[in-house]
Amino acid sequence: MATFWPKQKEIKRDWHLIDAKERILGRLASEIAVFLVGKNKPCFSPHLDCGDYAVVINAEKVRLTGRKEKEKKYYRHSGYPGGLKIETPKDLREKAPEEILRRAVLGMLPKNRLTKERIKRLKAIVGERNPFAEKFKQK
């Protein structure tokens, strides 16, 4: 019997609604990464993008343990001399609270050609309102 390999056209993408209220960042990010990669599906194949969509509401209420809120640092570099930018989760929470969750999930995805497409399926939303509610009703 031959091994079943799904075709890209045959892959059905589901929508998962996750409430991030009072959830720990790392544990939540690893759960979301499983949905984005598609490891929860029986047709999982490492070379195909068979993951689902993940809609996270209350992204601003995600919790960091210990002293990470003040001591953890996110680094960026512009490429120019002196272009190092450093932010803490506390600073990032004021500007773009959903970015904390997005960066944590991005760090848990496999680093390959499919990463960009997978992270696009993460919809982190500030607040309770779900703008993708009609996608859930199609089931």
HELIX and SHEET records of a PDB file:
HELIX    1   1 GLN A    8  GLU A   10  5                                   3    
HELIX    2   2 LEU A   25  VAL A   37  1                                  13    
HELIX    3   3 ALA A   59  LYS A   61  5                                   3    
HELIX    4   4 LYS A   68  GLU A   71  1                                   4    
HELIX    5   5 PRO A   89  LYS A   95  1                                   7    
HELIX    6   6 PRO A   97  MET A  108  1                                  12    
HELIX    7   7 THR A  115  LYS A  120  1                                   6    
HELIX    8   8 ALA A  133  LYS A  137  1                                   5    
SHEET    1   A 3 TRP A  15  ASP A  19  0                                        
SHEET    2   A 3 TYR A  53  ILE A  57  1                                        
SHEET    3   A 3 LEU A 122  ALA A 124  1                                        
SHEET    1   B 2 TYR A  74  HIS A  77  0                                        
SHEET    2   B 2 LEU A  84  GLU A  87 -1                                        
END                                                                             
